[in-house]
Amino acid sequence: MSFDVAAEAYDRFMGRFSQPLAVEFAGWVPIAQGARVLDVGCGPGALLAALASRTPPDQLAGIDPSESFLTAARARFPWADLRHGSAEAIPFDDDDFDAALAQLVVHFMTDAAAGIAEMVRVTRPGGTIAASVWDFAGRRAPQSTFFEALASVAPGIDDETGRAGARRGHLVSLLEQAGCADVAEDELRVCVDYADFDEWWGPYTLGVAPAGRQLAALSPSDRERVRARCRELLPSGPFTIAATAWAARGVVPA
């Protein structure tokens, strides 16, 4: 899936969560000093920023299907090898990397199994494959409160709970099916502070991701009903949203 929105809109919608998650995720994946690393679905660059402190600039690469995201990432990381492409057809050679990571991407892949298999293909034997996805099934994603409100107004929504990697153990299964060894799973938790309800609500009106697109498709009156329900579910004053992602890593077989 390609995000057809401005990078600034995505940053407002998910960046406040993806940036601290990237720090946790990059620290959880064992990456040797000087390793060549690929960020699959790099977006505007949250994970690239976290990886930049762990590997030399000329050893960092990324792909993304969204041109607007790549434009932003190239401006922020002009030294990285950033290419247009999808996870299911990664535009790099076999055994090109020491590690391939995908943060908040597997659940948007057209074919998650094929995407993970491509990550294995471009990573050398003994290298590391890792992925993370919000725990949508456990209602611990940043958007979980929003989706609860949206479902009360528009039954049958896509709340992302059925997507690849969005539940305990599914990333592990995908890595094992791709042949990875020594697969491990963990939970990564981040917290984001909001000054008030309007600061939290505003990013949902930008049309980003399944949440924003589904809200935009509603009538004005139904959008207001969703907003009112969200206000019932959240405090009006300062509050903190905690979010948890599933993470899995494995070793490419020899």
N, C-alpha and C positions, 0 to 999 in steps of 0.2 A: 504494500500500500504506500502510495506517495502522498505526502501532506501538501496540499495545494494552498498553503497560507504563508504569510510573511514570517520570517524567522522571529521577528519581534513579537508577533502574536503568540507563537509557540512558547517563546521564553516567558511571557507573562502567564500563559496557561500552565505549563509544566516545568519550566525552567527552575522555579523556586524549589521544586522537589527533585528534579533530575540532577541538579548540580550537587547538592549534598549526597544524594545517592551515588553519584559517580565517584566521589571521594571514598565512600565506604566500599563500593564495588571494586575499584582499582586497588584498594588496599587489601582486599580479601583474595584477589587472584595473585598467585605467585608469579612475579615477572622478574627475570634476572636483569641485572644492570647491563645496559647496552642492547637489550632484546629488541627485535623488530616486531612491532605490534600493529594489528589491524583492528580498527573500530568499524564494525558492521552496522550500518544504519546510524552514521555519526551525527545526523541532524545538524543543528547549529554549532555543536561542539562541546557539550557538557562533559562527556567522557574524555574527549581529546584533551581538554584542559587538565583533567585529573591525571591522565597518562603522561602529559608533557613533563611532569616533575619526576617521572620514573624511568624514562627512556630518552635517548638522544633525539632531538628534533628530526634529524634526517632518517630516523628509523621508525617514524610514526606515519601510519597511513589510514585512510578511511574511505568508505563508500556510502552513498545515499542516493535514493531515486528522486529526491526533491531538489530541483535546481535552486529554489530560493534558499533552502537550508545550506546547500553547498556554497552558494555565493557568500553567505554569512560566515561559514566555517573557514573558507579560503581567506577572507579578510582578517579573521582572527588568528589563523594559523597558516600564514603564507609559506612556511617551511615544510608543511606536511604534504604527503602525496595523497591528495583527495580526488577521487574519481566518481563520476556518475555511474550508478549501477545498482542492481538489486541483489539481495542475499542469495537468491536462487541461481544467480549467474554472476558470481564475483569476478570482476575484471582483473584478476591477478593470477600469476602462474602457480603451479603445484609447489608445495613445500616452500613457499616464499616467506613465511612468517614463523616467529617463535611462539606467538600467541595470537588468538583471534577472539575478540570480545563483542558481545551484542547486548547493549543495555536498553531495555524497554522497546525491543524491536521484534522479538520472536512472535509475539501475539499479533503483529501486523504483517507477518510474512504470508504470502499467498500459499506457500507450501513449507511449513515449518521444518519438516523432516528433510526436504531438499536443501533448505537454507543451512541447517546444521551440517549436513553432509558437505556442502560447499566450504563451510568454515574449516572442516576437517581436511578437505582437499588442499587448501592453500596453506595449511600449517604443517610444519615439518614433524616427522615422527619424534615423539617425546615432548612435543610442544603442548601448550594448554589451550583448551576451548572453554569459554565461560559465557554464561548468559544470565540475565535477570529480567523478571517481569513482576509487576505489582500483583499482590495477592487479591485479585478481584473476587475469586470464589469465596475467600474468607472474609469478604467485605472490609478489607484493610487497605484498599487503594486510596489515593488522594481523592478520587471522584466518587467513592462509595456513598457518601451522604447525598451528593447530587443525584446519583442514579436512583437512590431510594425515593427521592422526591419526584424525579421524572417518571418513574414507574407508577406512581400514584395518580398521575395525570394521563399518561400514555402507556397503557399495558402492552407488553410484548416488545419493549425496547431492547436494544443491544446494550446490555450493561457490562459487556466484556468478560463475564464470568465463564463463558464457554470457550474462550479463545485459548490458543496454544500457550502453555507455560503459566497460565494464570491460576494454578492450583498446586497444592503440595504434590511433589513427586513427578510432575509432568516434564519439567525440564530435565530431570534425571533420566527419565525414560527416553527422551529424544537424544540425549548424549549417548546413552548406552546403545540405542538402536543404530547410531552412527558409528559404533565401534570403539567409542572412548573407554578407557580403563580408569580405575581409581576415581570413579565419579563420586563427588561429594555435594551435599546440599546444605544451605543455611538460609536464615532469615536476615535481611538487612533492613533496619528501621531508621527513619528520619522524621524530624519534627519541624514544622514551619509555623511561624507566628503570624497572626493577622491582627491589624489594629481594630478592624470592625467588619461587619457583615459585607458591606459594599466592596471592600478590598478583596474579599474572597469571591464574591459573586461576579464581579466585572469580567474576569478572564473567561467565564463560561459563555459570555455573550459575543465572543470573537469568532465563533464558528470553527474552533479547532478540535480535531480528533472526533471520535464518535460522540462524545458528550456534547460538544459545541454544535456539531452538525445537526444532531437530533433536536436540540433546543431551537436552533434556527428554523427548523422545518415546521415547528408548531405555529399555531395562530397566535397573535398578540395576547389574546385573553388566556390561552393555555400557558404561554410563557410566563405570564404574571402569576398564574396558579402555581407553577413550579417554583417560582421565586418565593411566593408566600409560604409554601411548604418548607422550603429550605430555611426560611427565617424561623419557622417553628422548631426545626431540628438543630439549629445552631444558636449560640449566644449572640447578642447584639454588640457587646463590647469586645475587648481584646480576648482572643482565644487561640489555641494551638491545635493544629491538625497533625496527627501522627499517621504515618503510612509505612507499610511493610511490604517488601518485595521478596519473592523467592529468588535465590541465586543458586546456580549449579555450575560446577567446573569438572573437567575431566582431562585425561592425557591422551593425545593422539597415539594410536598403536604403531609399533615399528613395522 
